[in-house]
Every structure is written in C-alpha cells, then in structure tokens.
Amino acid sequence: MRFDPCEASLRDLGTAMRAGRISAAGLVACYLERIAAFDRVGPRINAISHLNPAAMREALALDEELRMQGPRGPLHGMPMVVKDNIDTVGLPTTAGCAALGRACPAADAASVARLRAAGAIVLAKANMSELAASNGRFGYSSASGLTLNPYRLSRNASGSSSGSGAAVAANLAAFGLGTDSFGSVRGPACVHALAGMRPTHGLLDAGGVLPLAPSFDTVGPLARSAADAAVVLASLAPEAGFTVEPGSLAGRRLGIVGNFGGGNGEIDALFAAATQAMRAAGAMTIPVHLPAGAQTLYADLLGDITRSEWVRGLDAYLARLPAGAPASASCLLDSILATPALSAGMNPLTLVALQDAVQTRGTPPQAGMAEVRRLGAMLDDIFHAEDLAALVFPTMACPASPRFDMADATYHCRAAQPLAAMHIASATGFPEISVPMGFTQAGVPAGVSWLGRAGSDALLLSLASAFEQATRHRRPPASTPTLR
C-alpha cells in the first residue's frame, strides 16, 4: 500500500487510484484490516454486521475495468458500508432484528444498485438500532449487539444508522449509506464528526429499504465531508445538480434558530462560535424563532403517524422476500414472541411498540400528513419574508448521551427533547445536512445543521461545505489510529 486512505477524500482516493498509487483491491484489503483491528478487537466498535464475501472479487474486477476502459466515475472502486435495512444481494437485510436473519433479498435496493453501477463496492452491512427504532438504546440490535462511539466508548453512536456513522468515522470504509426517518442519518453524523444529509423527501428512490414510516423515510449518505456526500448524492440523483465544489457564505442570509438552545452549555458555546464563523465568512445572520410546537413534533404528530404506517410498510416489504423469512409484520412479531431468546434480546420498548402497531393495525392516526406538512408552509413564509438561504441550528441540543448500559458522569443535558431539532426536516420533507461544529471537553463531536426549502439540496450542501472549509473541525477518533 503506497497510499494511506485514512481521512482521504473520495476525490483524493480516485486520483490516487487512477495514478496507480492504490487499487480497489488494495482499498478493500486496507479497510478489512482496519475492521479486524478495531471493529472485532481493540475498542470493539461493532459497527459491522456482515462482511461481503464477494467484495475482493468485485474490487479485482473493477481494477481490471479501470485498466482496460477507465473509471466509471468518481466512485469507481470505492468501498462503502450499507445500513442493514437496505437490500443488498448476497447479504441478509436483518434491520438489526435477529428474527430476520434469513431475510435475503432477491435484488439490490434502488440506491445500492445506483451506487454499484457507479463503481462503488459493498464492503459490508452496518449495524443499526433494531428495526430503525432506537427507543433509548441507540445503536443496539438483537442481531448484532451494540455499536460504540469511537470518540468516547461510553457514549452512544446515535441511531438508527449507528454502524454506518461509526464505520465511516473510524475509517472502516470510504463512505456509508444510511436511512433517515427522524434523524437517523443526521444524528450519527453529529456524534461522529461527519457530514450526513437527509435529502428532500422523495428525491431518492427508497425502494428495497425495510421501512419504518414511508411518509418520513429516506436514504441518505454519511461521509467525512460535505464534498464526499455530494459525490455520493450526484450518483444517487444525477439530475439534482450536486457539485463537489464548496459554495460561498459571503452575502448569504442565514436564519439562526433560537428554539433549541439551553440544553447544554458546551453545545451552546460551540453554536455561538459556529455562528461567528459564518459571519466571519461573510454571511448575514438573522435571528429566527420557529412556530409553537416545533419542539414537540414527534410526541404531538409524528409518532402516531409512524405507528399507523409501520405495519403496512413492513407487510409490503416482507411479502416480497423469498421464502424463509417472516412474510408479514404479524408473522415477524409471532416469531419473536415464540422464541424466548429473540424476545429477550430485543429492546423491550421496541418490542412493545411493534406489538402496539400490530394490535392497532388499521387505526388511523389522530392527525394526518396534511396537518404535519402545514409546518412547511410556515417555514416557507419565514424563508420568503427574510430572504433566507438556510435555517441553521445545533443538530442536537446536547452531546451524545451515555450508552444505555453504562453511566458517564461527564454528560450533562437540560433539554427535555435534545433530538427535537431533527424532527423539523422530517415533518416538512425539507432537506437538512449536519456537519461538524467542534468537540466537547469530553472529546465528543457536535454538529450544526443546515435546513433549506424543498428542492434546495445542492445549495444547502454547498453552503455547509463552505462552512466546513472555513472551520475544518473534522478529526478522526483516537481509538482507531492509522495502522501503518
């Protein structure tokens, strides 16, 4: 290996590959070595649920293709991890649930198919919060156990794309693919010093993804920079105009949201410093206060809609699987309850939620999507009235909390709902990207979110990238150092 891929951008990896300084097979070997050193032993991050046995064969074929025909594009030969609720041929889609260990899809999810066509390699499936519902146990699954946060092993890895976030942060892959319903890409990005984007709802094809709530579910990338996220998104949505070049904050009007402060002094101080950095880069910052109810969206609206959609979505997904896996949500629940080891290993709150969803099948939610989307109209009015390019706020009001099975006396949080800010994009369907804004004294990363109007994904990503270039907060975890 003549090129160290740790912390290298997708652009630099591609340049090195085309120059012959590294190969796709070399990259796969390097990441497999790091997985062996840090995921299975050492800090035991436990981000990986299944390795792809065909990864090296695919890499060798892509190396030969590069030699004979040239690269397919910037993702040629780039190894990725895929969240375990996204279908990948040759590997089970467990969604972190041991009862789905035999759920082997017949086809790739649409997002995986696009990335493979662009030359990316599925290196592994990544662990996740079981059935994409963290319920207080972030990153825990009955199928694969608990993913740890490589920055501080006593803190959680957020959820539910926990393994994808931890793997990319620890340089176990070039990038990751996750899903986001209520913060499941943005949360892991926040606590792992990554760029994580929830695109405009419907921009990306969610076919082949085990669902939580289709009205809110979307695929999204996790990467070590916004520029890398743009490369991935350009392959997933080539018509959306994503570019790897950062934009400029000069002259941009940014709405600084005041609703989500006060939960933690360090987060508030980091956000104040981030706001100052935006002004230093030429942005104009305008104080914004969101409408009443913005901090209680999940309890008031989103949770009950999720309950009403969950079983229907599972039924539709499971019915398409080959024989051997549960054929419906009811069959899945029955298999869990009939096997003490399965029910005992599952997050008890997730099991209760699944039972409730099955028992209330067909009961409509108290509020419909029309009421939820009204928030988007209110935000559009704010964007228009203030001529804003983006709304900006801390991704989470507090740092990553202690993992569910361990205390951490360095953690402090006064916010009743520290994840509430991430529910704005979920409710409105608007795009949001989280990028690093610094670290707490305990060494835990913090993130700042940029939320834009529907369809402004490319602009939003370019602004966040400009902030990254101006601040350069990203650094790798000390627990997973370079091996050479």
C-alpha positions, 0 to 999 in steps of 0.5 A: 500500500503506497497510499494511506486512505485514512481521512482521504477524500473520495476525490483524493482516493480516485486520483490516487487510484487512477495514478496507480498509487492504490487499487480497489483491491488494495482499498478493500484489503486496507479497510478489512484490516482496519475492521479486524483491528478495531471493529472485532478487537481493540475498542470493539466498535461493532459497527459491522454486521456482515462482511461481503464475501464477494467484495475482493472479487468485485474490487479485482474486477473493477481494477481490471475495468479501470485498466482496460476502459477507465473509471466509471466515475468518481466512485469507481472502486470505492468501498462503502458500508450499507445500513442493514435495512437496505437490500443488498444481494448476497447479504441478509437485510436483518434491520438489526432484528435477529428474527430476520436473519434469513431475510435475503433479498432477491435484488439490490435496493434502488440506491445500492444498485445506483451506487454499484453501477457507479463503481462503488463496492459493498464492503459490508452491512452496518449495524443499526438500532433494531428495526430503525427504532432506537427507543433509548438504546441507540445503536443496539440490535438483537442481531448484532449487539451494540455499536460504540462511539469511537470518540468516547466508548461510553457514549452512544453512536446515535441511531438508527444508522449507528454502524454506518456513522461509526464505520465511516468515522473510524475509517472502516470504509470510504463512505456509508449509506444510511436511512433517515426517518427522524434523524437517523442519518443526521444524528450519527453524523453529529456524534461522529464528526461527519457530514450526513444529509437527509435529502428532500423527501422523495428525491431518492428512490427508497425502494428495497429499504425495510421501512419504518414510516414511508411518509418520513423515510429516506436514504441518505449518505454519511461521509467525512465531508460535505464534498464526499456526500455530494459525490455520493448524492450526484450518483444517487440523483444525477439530475439534482445538480450536486457539485463537489465544489464548496459554495460561498457564505459571503452575502448569504442570509442565514436564519439562526434558530433560537428554539433549541438552545439551553440544553447544554452549555458546551453545545451552546458555546460551540453554536455561538462560535459556529455562528461567528464563523459564518459571519466571519465568512461573510454571511448575514445572520438573522435571528429566527424563532420557529412556530409553537410546537416545533419542539414537540413534533414527534410526541404531538404528530409524528409518532402516531403517524409512524405507528399507523404506517409501520405495519403496512410498510413492513407487510409490503416489504416482507411479502416480497422476500423469498421464502424463509423469512417472516412474510408479514409484520404479524408473522415477524412479531409471532416469531419473536414472541415464540422464541424466548431468546429473540424476545429477550434480546430485543429492546423491550420498548421496541418490542412493545411498540411493534406489538402496539402497531400490530394490535392497532393495525388499521387505526388511523392516526389522530392527525394526518400528513396534511396537518404535519406538512402545514409546518412547511408552509410556515417555514416557507413564509419565514424563508420568503419574508427574510430572504433566507438561504438556510435555517441553521441550528445545533443538530442536537441540543446536547452531546451524545448521551451515555450508552444505555448500559453504562453511566458517564458522569461527564454528560450533562443535558437540560433539554427535555427533547435534545433530538427535537431539532431533527424532527423539523426536516422530517415533518416538512420533507425539507432537506437538512445536512449536519456537519461538524461544529467542534468537540466537547471537553469530553472529546465528543463531536457536535454538529450544526445543521443546515435546513433549506426549502424543498428542492434546495439540496445542492445549495444547502450542501454547498453552503455547509461545505463552505462552512466546513472549509472555513472551520475544518473541525473534522478529526478522526477518533483516537481509538482507531489510529492509522495502522501503518 
